[in-house]
Amino acid sequence: MNSIDLLILNFSEVRRRSIKLWTSIPEEALFWKPDEEAMNCIEMIRHVLESEHYYHLAINNRGNLSSFDSPFENRPYLSVQAELDFAEPFRNQFMETIKSFSEGDLEKIKIDRSESGYIRSLGDMLLRVAYHESVHTGQLLDYLRTAGVDRIRIWD
């Protein structure tokens, strides 16, 4: 297994566990949030999906985008499945982009996000994208614990 295969496996496992959690959230808890300043559960799910699309475009651009017209913006929040269905083509494109890179690209290509405080290799950036989703999965588990909602076991 090479580095690209491992990245794809990592993205697949992170998303599989996220979906396991997301689809377990009771409908009545989707709009729960711990305080007025926080995202609610379904907003956080969309944030993860939308951020992945942004990161894909930033990777293709080799850095920050001068503007980002999000296809996720102004869509009504209907259900977790509606969010997943809408994001699926973007996810598939992102996975195809990752598969198109070579082992050498992972170190050679630099992603300049100086505006965000860093320049990283492509390999590092891809790991950061998956980590972003993982962090929010943990955050949602905490939301559910705080709200007194039963949590599914994502560690199988």
C-alpha positions in Angstrom: 0.0 0.0 0.0 1.5 3.4 -1.0 0.9 6.8 0.6 -1.9 7.7 -1.7 -3.7 4.5 -0.9 -3.2 5.2 2.8 -4.6 8.7 2.4 -7.7 7.4 0.6 -8.2 4.8 3.3 -7.9 7.4 6.1 -10.4 9.7 4.3 -12.8 6.7 3.9 -12.5 5.6 7.5 -13.0 9.1 8.9 -16.1 9.7 6.7 -17.5 6.2 7.5 -17.3 7.0 11.2 -18.7 10.5 10.7 -21.6 9.1 8.8 -22.2 6.5 11.4 -22.5 9.3 14.0 -24.3 11.8 11.9 -27.1 9.4 10.9 -27.5 8.3 14.5 -28.5 11.8 15.7 -32.2 11.9 16.4 -34.1 14.4 14.2 -35.1 16.3 17.3 -31.5 16.8 18.3 -30.2 18.0 14.9 -30.8 21.7 15.8 -29.4 21.4 19.3 -26.4 23.5 20.2 -24.6 24.1 23.5 -24.9 27.9 23.4 -26.1 30.7 21.2 -22.6 31.2 19.6 -22.1 27.6 18.6 -23.2 25.7 15.5 -26.0 23.3 15.9 -25.5 19.6 15.0 -26.7 19.8 11.4 -24.8 23.1 10.8 -21.7 21.4 11.9 -22.3 18.5 9.6 -22.7 21.0 6.7 -19.6 22.8 7.9 -17.5 19.6 7.5 -18.9 18.9 4.1 -18.6 22.4 2.8 -15.0 22.8 4.3 -13.9 19.7 2.5 -15.1 21.2 -0.8 -13.3 24.5 0.0 -10.1 22.6 0.9 -10.4 20.6 -2.4 -10.5 23.9 -4.3 -7.7 25.4 -2.3 -5.5 22.3 -3.0 -6.3 22.6 -6.7 -5.4 26.3 -6.4 -2.3 25.5 -4.4 -3.4 28.0 -1.8 -6.2 30.1 -0.4 -9.0 31.1 -2.8 -9.5 34.8 -3.6 -13.3 34.2 -3.4 -15.4 31.2 -2.6 -19.0 30.9 -3.9 -20.2 27.9 -1.8 -22.8 25.7 -3.4 -23.8 24.8 0.2 -24.8 28.4 1.0 -28.4 29.3 1.4 -29.6 25.7 1.1 -32.3 24.8 3.7 -31.3 22.2 6.3 -33.5 19.2 5.5 -31.9 16.1 6.8 -28.5 14.5 7.3 -29.2 12.3 4.2 -30.0 15.4 2.1 -26.6 16.9 3.2 -24.8 13.7 2.3 -26.5 13.4 -1.1 -25.8 17.0 -2.0 -22.1 16.7 -1.0 -21.5 13.3 -2.7 -20.4 14.6 -6.1 -18.0 17.0 -4.4 -16.6 14.2 -2.3 -16.2 12.0 -5.3 -14.3 14.7 -7.2 -12.0 15.3 -4.2 -11.2 11.6 -3.9 -10.4 11.5 -7.7 -8.1 14.5 -7.2 -6.2 12.7 -4.4 -5.9 9.6 -6.6 -4.4 11.7 -9.4 -1.4 12.7 -7.3 1.9 10.8 -7.2 3.9 9.9 -4.2 6.4 12.7 -5.1 3.6 15.2 -5.3 2.8 14.8 -1.6 6.1 16.5 -0.6 6.8 18.5 -3.7 3.5 20.4 -4.0 3.1 23.2 -1.5 -0.2 24.6 -0.4 0.2 28.3 0.4 -2.3 29.3 3.1 -0.1 32.2 4.4 -3.3 34.2 5.0 -4.2 31.4 7.5 -0.7 31.3 8.9 1.0 28.4 7.1 2.4 26.9 4.0 2.4 23.0 4.0 3.2 20.2 1.7 0.2 18.5 -0.1 0.6 15.4 2.1 0.4 17.5 5.3 -2.6 19.5 4.0 -4.5 16.3 3.1 -4.0 15.0 6.6 -5.2 18.3 8.0 -8.4 18.0 6.0 -9.2 14.6 7.4 -8.2 15.8 10.9 -10.6 18.7 10.6 -13.5 16.3 10.1 -12.3 14.1 13.0 -12.2 17.0 15.4 -15.8 17.9 14.5 -16.8 14.2 15.0 -15.5 14.4 18.5 -17.2 17.7 19.0 -20.5 16.2 18.0 -20.0 13.3 20.3 -19.6 15.9 23.1 -22.7 17.8 22.0 -24.7 14.6 22.2 -23.3 13.8 25.7 -24.1 17.3 26.9 -27.6 17.1 25.4 -28.2 13.8 27.1 -28.6 12.0 23.8 -27.4 8.4 23.5 -24.2 8.1 21.4 -23.5 5.4 18.9 -20.2 3.6 19.3 -18.1 4.7 16.3 -15.0 2.7 17.3 -15.7 -0.7 15.6 
